[in-house]
Amino acid sequence: MSSTSTRPGLIRRIFATMGSPSTVMARYVDDLGWPAALSVPLFAFALFFLQSGLDLYRAGTYDAVEVTGLAFGGAAIGLVLVPVLAVLAWILVLPFDRSRSLGWAVRAFALAYAPALIYGFCGLGANLIFGWNTAVAFGITGVLWAISPLFAALREMSGDRRRLSVMLATFVGLVVLAVWSAAVGG
């Protein structure tokens, strides 16, 4: 039996990222494929932005076309912004530790948005079933939960430099929230 057969699948990694982000980042990012990794922020942001659009639709501010556009824009942001932020963070931590590759950094940052994906599914369900406005309660909460896995990834990338990791994780979180706010007209 090979060692990769004992690795958890993507769904288990997504849930494990919420419970034990340091373990997931240290052990289970190396063999994560690009499509699987990048699907996490793609769908997480699509769901987050879709919830925002549905909230704005319910308020009479957006129409169905704008809601759809916002969801696709969220998917694009998840697919482009997260890797760009990973590359920038990787460049910034290079002087401190070179043990993690650029590919590892991008996959780790992508997987870090697993909590946003979980909250996105839950929020969309609450939005559609109960008619609640969920972008803030579920969407932003998911993005904030992603800061812990981002911190764990940055610690791995920086040779356990906690202050640097906190600063970079906070910066990434602020950028993501600023982009969301700008996208929804906030």
Secondary structure as a PSIPRED ss2 file (coil, helix, strand):
# PSIPRED VFORMAT (PSIPRED V4.0)

   1 M C   1.000  0.000  0.000
   2 S C   1.000  0.000  0.000
   3 S H   0.000  1.000  0.000
   4 T H   0.000  1.000  0.000
   5 S H   0.000  1.000  0.000
   6 T H   0.000  1.000  0.000
   7 R C   1.000  0.000  0.000
   8 P C   1.000  0.000  0.000
   9 G C   1.000  0.000  0.000
  10 L H   0.000  1.000  0.000
  11 I H   0.000  1.000  0.000
  12 R H   0.000  1.000  0.000
  13 R H   0.000  1.000  0.000
  14 I H   0.000  1.000  0.000
  15 F H   0.000  1.000  0.000
  16 A H   0.000  1.000  0.000
  17 T H   0.000  1.000  0.000
  18 M H   0.000  1.000  0.000
  19 G H   0.000  1.000  0.000
  20 S C   1.000  0.000  0.000
  21 P H   0.000  1.000  0.000
  22 S H   0.000  1.000  0.000
  23 T H   0.000  1.000  0.000
  24 V H   0.000  1.000  0.000
  25 M H   0.000  1.000  0.000
  26 A H   0.000  1.000  0.000
  27 R H   0.000  1.000  0.000
  28 Y C   1.000  0.000  0.000
  29 V C   1.000  0.000  0.000
  30 D C   1.000  0.000  0.000
  31 D C   1.000  0.000  0.000
  32 L C   1.000  0.000  0.000
  33 G C   1.000  0.000  0.000
  34 W H   0.000  1.000  0.000
  35 P H   0.000  1.000  0.000
  36 A H   0.000  1.000  0.000
  37 A H   0.000  1.000  0.000
  38 L H   0.000  1.000  0.000
  39 S H   0.000  1.000  0.000
  40 V H   0.000  1.000  0.000
  41 P H   0.000  1.000  0.000
  42 L H   0.000  1.000  0.000
  43 F H   0.000  1.000  0.000
  44 A H   0.000  1.000  0.000
  45 F H   0.000  1.000  0.000
  46 A H   0.000  1.000  0.000
  47 L H   0.000  1.000  0.000
  48 F H   0.000  1.000  0.000
  49 F H   0.000  1.000  0.000
  50 L H   0.000  1.000  0.000
  51 Q H   0.000  1.000  0.000
  52 S H   0.000  1.000  0.000
  53 G H   0.000  1.000  0.000
  54 L H   0.000  1.000  0.000
  55 D H   0.000  1.000  0.000
  56 L H   0.000  1.000  0.000
  57 Y H   0.000  1.000  0.000
  58 R H   0.000  1.000  0.000
  59 A C   1.000  0.000  0.000
  60 G C   1.000  0.000  0.000
  61 T C   1.000  0.000  0.000
  62 Y C   1.000  0.000  0.000
  63 D C   1.000  0.000  0.000
  64 A H   0.000  1.000  0.000
  65 V H   0.000  1.000  0.000
  66 E H   0.000  1.000  0.000
  67 V H   0.000  1.000  0.000
  68 T H   0.000  1.000  0.000
  69 G H   0.000  1.000  0.000
  70 L H   0.000  1.000  0.000
  71 A H   0.000  1.000  0.000
  72 F H   0.000  1.000  0.000
  73 G H   0.000  1.000  0.000
  74 G H   0.000  1.000  0.000
  75 A H   0.000  1.000  0.000
  76 A H   0.000  1.000  0.000
  77 I H   0.000  1.000  0.000
  78 G H   0.000  1.000  0.000
  79 L H   0.000  1.000  0.000
  80 V H   0.000  1.000  0.000
  81 L H   0.000  1.000  0.000
  82 V H   0.000  1.000  0.000
  83 P H   0.000  1.000  0.000
  84 V H   0.000  1.000  0.000
  85 L H   0.000  1.000  0.000
  86 A H   0.000  1.000  0.000
  87 V H   0.000  1.000  0.000
  88 L H   0.000  1.000  0.000
  89 A H   0.000  1.000  0.000
  90 W H   0.000  1.000  0.000
  91 I H   0.000  1.000  0.000
  92 L H   0.000  1.000  0.000
  93 V H   0.000  1.000  0.000
  94 L C   1.000  0.000  0.000
  95 P C   1.000  0.000  0.000
  96 F C   1.000  0.000  0.000
  97 D C   1.000  0.000  0.000
  98 R C   1.000  0.000  0.000
  99 S C   1.000  0.000  0.000
 100 R C   1.000  0.000  0.000
 101 S C   1.000  0.000  0.000
 102 L H   0.000  1.000  0.000
 103 G H   0.000  1.000  0.000
 104 W H   0.000  1.000  0.000
 105 A H   0.000  1.000  0.000
 106 V H   0.000  1.000  0.000
 107 R H   0.000  1.000  0.000
 108 A H   0.000  1.000  0.000
 109 F H   0.000  1.000  0.000
 110 A H   0.000  1.000  0.000
 111 L H   0.000  1.000  0.000
 112 A H   0.000  1.000  0.000
 113 Y C   1.000  0.000  0.000
 114 A H   0.000  1.000  0.000
 115 P H   0.000  1.000  0.000
 116 A H   0.000  1.000  0.000
 117 L H   0.000  1.000  0.000
 118 I H   0.000  1.000  0.000
 119 Y H   0.000  1.000  0.000
 120 G H   0.000  1.000  0.000
 121 F H   0.000  1.000  0.000
 122 C H   0.000  1.000  0.000
 123 G H   0.000  1.000  0.000
 124 L H   0.000  1.000  0.000
 125 G H   0.000  1.000  0.000
 126 A H   0.000  1.000  0.000
 127 N H   0.000  1.000  0.000
 128 L H   0.000  1.000  0.000
 129 I H   0.000  1.000  0.000
 130 F H   0.000  1.000  0.000
 131 G C   1.000  0.000  0.000
 132 W C   1.000  0.000  0.000
 133 N C   1.000  0.000  0.000
 134 T C   1.000  0.000  0.000
 135 A H   0.000  1.000  0.000
 136 V H   0.000  1.000  0.000
 137 A H   0.000  1.000  0.000
 138 F H   0.000  1.000  0.000
 139 G H   0.000  1.000  0.000
 140 I H   0.000  1.000  0.000
 141 T H   0.000  1.000  0.000
 142 G H   0.000  1.000  0.000
 143 V H   0.000  1.000  0.000
 144 L H   0.000  1.000  0.000
 145 W H   0.000  1.000  0.000
 146 A C   1.000  0.000  0.000
 147 I H   0.000  1.000  0.000
 148 S H   0.000  1.000  0.000
 149 P H   0.000  1.000  0.000
 150 L H   0.000  1.000  0.000
 151 F H   0.000  1.000  0.000
 152 A H   0.000  1.000  0.000
 153 A H   0.000  1.000  0.000
 154 L H   0.000  1.000  0.000
 155 R H   0.000  1.000  0.000
 156 E H   0.000  1.000  0.000
 157 M H   0.000  1.000  0.000
 158 S C   1.000  0.000  0.000
 159 G C   1.000  0.000  0.000
 160 D C   1.000  0.000  0.000
 161 R C   1.000  0.000  0.000
 162 R H   0.000  1.000  0.000
 163 R H   0.000  1.000  0.000
 164 L H   0.000  1.000  0.000
 165 S H   0.000  1.000  0.000
 166 V H   0.000  1.000  0.000
 167 M H   0.000  1.000  0.000
 168 L H   0.000  1.000  0.000
 169 A H   0.000  1.000  0.000
 170 T H   0.000  1.000  0.000
 171 F H   0.000  1.000  0.000
 172 V H   0.000  1.000  0.000
 173 G H   0.000  1.000  0.000
 174 L H   0.000  1.000  0.000
 175 V H   0.000  1.000  0.000
 176 V H   0.000  1.000  0.000
 177 L H   0.000  1.000  0.000
 178 A H   0.000  1.000  0.000
 179 V H   0.000  1.000  0.000
 180 W H   0.000  1.000  0.000
 181 S H   0.000  1.000  0.000
 182 A H   0.000  1.000  0.000
 183 A H   0.000  1.000  0.000
 184 V C   1.000  0.000  0.000
 185 G C   1.000  0.000  0.000
 186 G C   1.000  0.000  0.000
